[in-house]
Amino acid sequence: MFLPVSQDIFFTKNDPEDIRLGDLAHPIKFDDLKANEFVIFGYPDDDGIKLNGGRTGAALAPKTIRQFLYKMTPSYKKAIVRNNIHDYGDLALTTGDIAVRHDMARKHLVKCLMKDAKVICLGGGHDYGFADSAAFVDRYQSTHKKKPIVINFDAHMDVRPPKNGPNSGTPFYRLYEEHQNRFQLIEIGIQNQCNSAHHIRWAKERDIQIVDLDTLQNSGWGAVWTQTALKDLEPDQPVFVSFDIDALTAAEAGGCSQAWATGLKIDDCLRFLSQLYTKCKVRGFGVYEVSPPLDRDYQTSKTAALLIHHYIFNS
């Protein structure tokens, strides 16, 4: 079950000469949803982070990210489209245990993806990367001659087996175990100190494609286009982007469950994403692990909102 967000979250200046995203967005009316409109889902849940031994606080992220997102102005480079941003609300944490919540989120996402909407997912823990990516693969695995692609920006592979149940370190192990070779996974920004050799080997044995931080620093972002499935990307090939905010440097996004001085730079990520959006159909974007209580001056929450704004006005 999803609970509607408070109407107060939809910020407005009440000024037709100063429109904000809060003026354009509204609670979802599912029957009115059209293809290529945007639907925002919130997961105020950091139980998966706690189960993985991380620092909690991400349960507060969906509300905080929305506060900054809905205060933003629409891009002045694009015509304003009213009512094309729908807010599905927040997943109710009374909905069973963590695996049941993942299943509930997945089912609701599939329902929107079946209408060819574009989904925006606000974690919460990266364990919801499984629910969101699985919903995407459920929807698109048989619609194109080439496999759908999941791109994960992350310091961590997140391919731990769920020995003690699902958690924020398990999403892509679970995705692979369920869907096997029906999708392609590209991991970008993986850091040497964050991943065991066993997990890297497990991933490579399953043709999970890794462009780690060292490769990006030494060879540039062109490596993503030449060394992964993106080299053969087709314009109508569906893609889902999963963005764990700890992929970025602590200087740019320190408010997360685990932050490092090393990492990706937001400007580089936005440039890459701009290219991606022109080359294919990115059907969804999830941002995870933002933790407002650990943040400095809301910097990380603002960065997450910026990623979503960029997706809305460039994809």
FENVEN-V349085 format. One record per residue. PHI is phi in whole degrees, 0 to 359 (* if undefined). PSI is psi in radians with two decimals (NA if undefined). NEAR is the number of other ideal C-beta (glycine too) atoms within 8 Angstrom. Layout:
phi = {PHI/PHI}
psi = {PSI/PSI}
near = {NEAR/NEAR}
This chain:
phi = {*/249/256/295/283/295/300/295/290/275/297/214/268/54/223/297/264/216/290/240/298/297/284/267/267/198/301/291/244/303/294/269/292/241/303/70/279/256/234/259/245/244/236/280/217/241/300/294/292/299/294/264/81/270/278/277/135/291/298/271/292/305/294/292/298/300/303/280/298/284/274/290/278/298/297/285/269/229/294/289/242/283/62/257/245/252/253/283/96/248/298/284/285/282/278/66/279/297/293/294/296/300/295/296/300/301/297/290/296/303/301/284/295/294/267/62/284/257/261/235/242/247/282/68/289/287/302/287/300/292/302/288/293/295/299/299/293/309/285/248/294/239/260/217/293/256/292/296/242/253/249/248/269/190/281/244/291/57/239/288/291/279/298/247/100/296/205/290/263/248/302/272/298/297/297/293/299/276/256/49/260/272/208/240/242/242/252/242/91/303/251/299/275/250/221/282/300/298/293/297/296/303/294/295/296/253/62/283/265/241/242/280/298/299/296/297/288/272/247/86/288/302/299/294/281/257/249/227/298/292/294/246/298/251/301/259/283/283/224/237/253/249/241/280/296/285/295/274/295/299/297/258/208/280/274/213/295/211/240/232/298/274/154/284/253/299/298/296/297/295/296/298/296/301/296/302/296/277/260/202/260/275/269/194/217/242/235/225/75/294/231/306/295/262/272/243/56/59/301/289/297/294/296/298/297/297/300/290/302/299/296/299/258/233/275}
psi = {2.40/2.42/2.34/2.56/2.80/2.48/-0.43/-0.35/-0.39/1.50/2.47/2.54/-0.11/0.74/1.92/-0.25/0.05/1.13/2.45/2.88/-0.47/-0.42/-0.44/-0.43/2.81/2.79/2.54/2.43/1.73/-0.65/-0.36/-0.08/2.30/2.85/2.45/0.11/2.86/2.42/2.18/2.23/2.43/2.44/1.53/1.11/2.03/0.40/-0.64/-0.58/-0.77/-0.73/-0.41/0.10/0.26/3.03/2.26/3.03/-0.29/-0.24/-0.41/-0.09/-0.79/-0.76/-0.78/-0.74/-0.77/-0.71/-0.71/-0.66/-0.82/-0.20/-0.27/2.63/2.64/2.77/2.26/-0.08/-0.07/2.59/2.46/2.30/1.94/2.57/0.43/0.12/1.97/2.36/2.00/-0.28/-2.89/2.44/2.29/2.20/-0.10/-0.04/1.26/-2.87/-3.08/-0.65/-0.65/-0.70/-0.72/-0.76/-0.68/-0.81/-0.77/-0.81/-0.69/-0.65/-0.78/-0.71/-0.70/-0.68/-0.55/-0.36/0.17/0.47/2.86/2.20/2.52/2.15/2.21/1.81/2.95/3.00/2.78/-0.09/-0.48/-0.19/-0.51/-0.90/-0.77/-0.79/-0.68/-0.70/-0.74/-0.82/-0.70/-0.79/-0.69/0.06/-0.38/0.31/-0.10/2.61/-0.40/2.69/2.54/2.67/2.30/2.20/2.14/2.07/2.16/2.61/-0.40/2.61/-0.58/0.83/0.56/2.43/2.48/1.13/-0.62/0.50/2.96/2.49/-3.08/-0.16/0.05/-0.05/-0.71/-0.36/-0.85/-0.71/-0.78/-0.76/-0.58/-0.77/-0.16/-2.05/0.41/0.08/2.97/2.42/2.24/2.19/2.13/2.29/0.19/2.37/2.51/-0.64/0.00/-0.02/2.38/2.68/-0.59/-0.77/-0.67/-0.79/-0.75/-0.77/-0.80/-0.59/-0.36/0.28/0.50/2.22/2.25/2.17/1.67/3.04/-0.67/-0.73/-0.76/-0.69/-0.59/-0.62/-0.23/3.01/-0.23/-0.43/-0.55/-0.63/-0.45/-0.35/0.13/-3.11/-0.25/-0.29/-0.40/0.40/2.40/2.64/-0.56/0.23/2.20/2.47/2.51/2.35/2.16/2.04/1.75/2.11/-0.29/-0.01/-0.46/2.80/2.67/-0.51/-0.51/-0.43/1.18/-0.24/1.23/3.02/-0.49/2.07/2.54/2.63/-0.57/2.74/-3.09/2.81/2.42/-0.65/-0.71/-0.73/-0.75/-0.67/-0.78/-0.79/-0.64/-0.74/-0.79/-0.78/-0.46/-0.29/-0.29/-3.09/1.73/1.92/-0.14/2.72/2.15/2.44/2.32/2.80/0.14/2.31/1.63/-0.66/-0.36/0.06/2.89/1.97/0.59/0.38/-0.77/-0.69/-0.69/-0.67/-0.73/-0.76/-0.65/-0.72/-0.72/-0.75/-0.78/-0.71/-0.79/-0.70/0.11/-0.30/NA}
near = {7/10/8/7/12/5/6/4/12/11/10/7/7/3/6/4/4/7/11/14/15/11/9/13/11/9/9/10/8/7/4/5/12/8/6/7/11/11/14/14/15/14/15/12/15/13/8/16/17/9/12/13/4/11/8/10/13/17/9/11/18/13/12/12/15/15/11/12/11/13/9/10/8/11/7/5/4/7/3/7/6/6/6/10/12/15/15/11/11/11/15/8/7/4/9/6/5/13/9/9/15/13/9/12/15/13/9/11/16/11/9/13/16/7/9/7/14/13/17/14/15/16/17/16/19/16/17/18/16/14/14/17/16/13/15/17/14/10/12/12/11/3/6/10/2/6/10/14/16/16/11/14/12/15/13/11/13/15/11/11/5/10/4/5/7/12/15/16/9/16/15/17/12/12/15/12/6/7/10/6/6/7/13/10/12/16/15/13/14/15/13/8/4/9/10/5/6/6/11/11/8/9/12/9/6/7/7/13/11/11/14/11/13/7/10/16/6/6/7/6/9/7/11/13/10/7/9/10/10/11/8/6/10/8/7/7/12/14/13/16/13/16/13/16/15/15/13/12/11/9/5/11/16/12/17/15/15/10/9/12/6/6/16/13/9/12/6/10/14/11/9/10/13/10/9/13/11/5/8/13/8/13/13/14/15/17/13/17/17/18/17/13/7/12/13/7/4/11/12/17/16/9/13/14/13/10/15/15/12/11/15/11/10/8/8}
